[in-house]
Amino acid sequence: MGLTALLMLVVSAPGSTAKAILVGNLDQIQVGTGGTATIGYGLDNVIVRYQEFKPTFDNIIRIELDFYKTGSPGGTVTVEIKDKTGSTSLGSVVFSEAGILNGWNSVDFASTINVTPGTIYRIYVYTTGATINISNYISWWGNGSGTSTYSCSPVDCQTDKYGINPDFDYRFKTWGDPAIFSDGFESGNLSAWSGKVGARISDPSFGTEALCKLCVRMKGALAGSYSLKVRIPDKKPHFLKDSSPIWVKTYTGSFIIKVGKTLQMDHLNKFTVFQGRQGKKVPFLLQVRKKGTIFQIRALVRKDGGGYLKTSWALLPKAATKVTVGWGASSGAGANNGFVVIFLNDIMAGTVYYVDNDQHVVNYIRLGVTAPIKALYNISGAFKLDDFISTVFVD
């Protein structure tokens, strides 16, 4: 598989524990000539090490740093992203020195760090130790004169060693999550979407709320100035379509949803709010249901032989909630490593893994009421959607 932009489920041998990590697409990289390091500098909290870099993505979800551990240090390491002046922190992670590996270490940030492409930032690294214990310490490795491969010049992207070793760069990688399609509905219309399906679509010719099923509205916007209001006056599907995913084997979609008080559903009634499609097949989907007085959401993933595997139902707050779904097809026949994973406000809410689904791809998505509502269900009212982002892996 390539470098993937989704929330990848990492699965080892059958029966082992699976966990979700941010993978992302590779943006900036400095690995040195031949992929090897030439020199390392020890970490403490007196001389704070830093490396400047210039991203081309507008966000950072994780970075990788090349560390080497001497002895058995017992403190903590802090990794921080700051502006070029070092005065503003954009995000940080603290972890134990004991867990550091010799070589590349992944540093996953709790939330996405937003940056400006082409602007220089700094990676700061320091430990709890006031001075280096020569028997037990962590060093950050890099490359000196003639061996650094970073594209940003040493003059523009400096390190803390610039004064005595101006050609030196620490070894690092930054990973981001570039969207192939996004729409926060700030245009005030639905023109960005590949298609709009369902009677009475939001359009200047339909000026009244009563005639609108998919309505871009300013009132009560979830993010920015506009949101999409999805009314349910009947049981027919009505949805937006995005064809940006082109026969992809991995996919991530995220959006904000607010079910609130205006969505009326009987006990255990449900509808499908999001689908990944392969023609008439549906490789994965998200369902919303009402159970008693609470709303719930779950993800389903289709198997090659037909039928679906399902995550458990997770509580969907009535307040605006960010929903992220990651899906991946199995890497080949018999591999059985396909998956679906759902996050609510960036916290994992459900997973299904070890899926035999290598025959599936996604070539478009649906958002809204994406399938007919069962005749016996009693669902009415409206819910809101906003800040939709669609990503896939990049080779």
Secondary structure, DSSP 4 states (H G I P E B T S, - for coil): --B--SEEEE--STTSPPEEEE--EEEEEE--GGG---EEEE--SSS-EEEEE--SSSEEEEEEEEEEEES---SEEEEEEEETTS--EEEEEEEEGGG--SEEEEEEEEEEEE--TT--EEEEEEES-SS-BTTBEEEEEEE-TTT---SS-TTTS-BTTTTT-TT-EE-EEEEE---SEEE-STTSSSTTSSEEESSSBS-TT--SGGG-SEEEESTT-SSSS-EEEEE-SSSS-EEEEE--S-SBSEEEEEEEEE-TTTEEE-TT-EEEEEEEEETTEEEEEEEEEEETTEEEEEEEEE-TTS-EEEPPPEEE-SS-EEEEEEEE--SSTTT--EEEEEEETTEEEEEEEEE--TT--B-EEEEEE-SPPPTT--EEEEEEEEEEEEEE-B-
